[in-house]
Amino acid sequence: MAAAQDGILEELRRLRARVPQLTGALAADADGLVLAQDTPGVDPAAVAALTETTLALAGRLADETGQGELRELLVRGVYGYVATYPAGPAAVVTLLAQDRVNVGRLHLEGRRAGARIGELIDVPATAANTAAATGAAQTPQTTTKAPAKAAPARTRAARTPRAKPADTRATATAPTVARTTTES
């Protein structure tokens, strides 16, 4: 796992180099434990634990409102952003950014880093599966995930065409005043 942690830390550092407005980055597992971090001036254990709790609540909110599975979480404060992206099925990447960051770029780079870190985390699991296939001992791991709640069907009523308003200038029935002049 040490090799994976080194790779994760290197990816976090490369991410901070690509997005200069990042003030911190960390990767944590599903239990809120820090896998790797580059967060100067911030307690990474507290951020990881709060991220895990916040993701659980945000996931419930997305589920209850019929928005489907949570993909990312973005919090904006007065001084900047906290963004969280999945890193494989069992980890997340949390990024801290200044208020002047380009949010589109933050999302793009955060999603890419999450995918790469997810692959790094998955490598030891793949190696363990290979060892099991060759007859080596393996510690069994079971991960249970609660079944997803079915999203309610979303329907929209058909739009009815609006009647065009009548042109009131042409059809206004104002009294007509006739003037007659007599010349002498």
N, C-alpha and C positions, 0 to 999 in steps of 0.2 A: 504494500500500500504506500510505502515511502516514495517509490518511483512515481506513482500516480499523484501523490501530493506535490512532488516537485514539478511535474508536468502541469498540474492545475495552477500552481503559483506562477509558473512561467506564463501561462495563458492569461492570467489576471494582469500580470505586468505588461504584457503585450497589448492587452485591451486598454489599459490606462495610457499607454503610449499613443494608441490610435485615436483616443478620445481625450484630449488634454483637459477638458472640463471635468473629468472624473476626479473625485477627491478620495475615493475608496472603492474597493471591490472585495467581495468574499464569496466563497463557495461553502455551502453547508449541506448536510444530509437531511433526510426527511424528519429526523428527530430534533433538529435544531442544533446539531453539533458542528463546529467549524471544521472543514476539511482543509482549507487554505485561505489565507487572508492577506490583503495589502490595504489596510485601513488605518493610516496614521492618525492618531488623535481620537480614535473611536474604539470603544470596547467591542471587539468582534464577537465575543460570546454573547453579550447582551443583544447585539444586532441579529445574530443568528437565531437566538431564542424568540425574539420579537417577530422576526420574519416568519418563523414556523407558525406562531400563533396567529399572526395577521393573515397568512395564506389560508389557514383553516377557516377563518371567518369569511374571507373573501370568496373562498370556494363555496361555502354555504350560501352566501349572498347570490353568487352567479347561478347556483343550482335552484334556489328558491324562486328566482325571477325568470327562470327558463332560458338563461343565456348560454347554457351548456357548460362544458368543462372549462375551468379557469386556465387561461393561457399566460397571463402576466399580470403584474400588479404595479401600479404607478401611484406614488404619493408625492404631492407637491407641497412643499413648505415655503415659508417666506424666503428662505436662503437657498433653496434648491430642491432636488428630487431624490427619492429613494425608489429604485426600480428593481423588480424581482422577476426573473425568468427561469423556466425549468432547465435543468441540466440532467437530462436522462429521466428515467422513471422515479429515481429515489433521491434527487438532489436539486438544489437551486443555486442560482447566482444572484447576489444582491449587489447593486451598484449605487454609489452615492455620487451625485453630480451637482455642480453649481447651477444656479438659476438660469444662467445664460447658455446652457447646453442646447444644442439642436436636438429636440426630443425625437425626431425621426431617426437621426443618426444614432442616438442612444438606443432606441428600439432595435435598429438593424444590427449594431455591433453587440448588443446584449444578447439577442437571440442567437447570433453566430457563436459567441463565446459559450453560451449555454449548451449548444449542440456539441461543440468541441470538448467541453469539460465532461458532458455526458458520455462521450466516447471514451475519454480517459478513465472515467470511473468504471465503465462497462468492460474495459480490457482485463482487469483482474478477474472479473466474473467469468469472462470467456476463457481465460487461462485455466480457471478452476474447473469449468465444464470439460475442457480438453483433458485435464488430468483425470477426471472421473471416467472419461471414455477410455483412457488407456489403463485404467485399473488402479490409479492412485487414490489414496484416501481423500475424502472431501467432507467438510462439515455441512450438513444439510441446512439450507436456509429456506424458510417459507415466508412468503410475503402475501398477506391477505389484503385485498382491497375491497371496500364496501361496494356493492353494486351501485352503479349510477342510477339516479332517479330519472325516470323517463321525463323528458321535457314535454310540457303541454304543447299540443298542436297549435301553431300560430296561423291564424287565418285573417284575412283582411276582407272587409266588405267591398264589393265592387263599387267603383265610383260612378255616380250618375252625372251625366253632362249637365253643366250649369246652363241655365237659360241666359241668353245674352240680354243685357239690360237695353231697354228701349232708348233710342236717341231722343232725349227730352227736348233738345233744342229745336228739332224739326216739328215735333208734335205738340208743343206747348200750346195750350189754348188760352192765350192771353186776350183780353178784350181788345178789339181793333178800334182805334180812335181815328175817325176821318176828319180831316180839316178841310174846310172850304174857305176859300178866300175870294173876296170880291174886289175887283179893281174898279175904281171910279175915274 
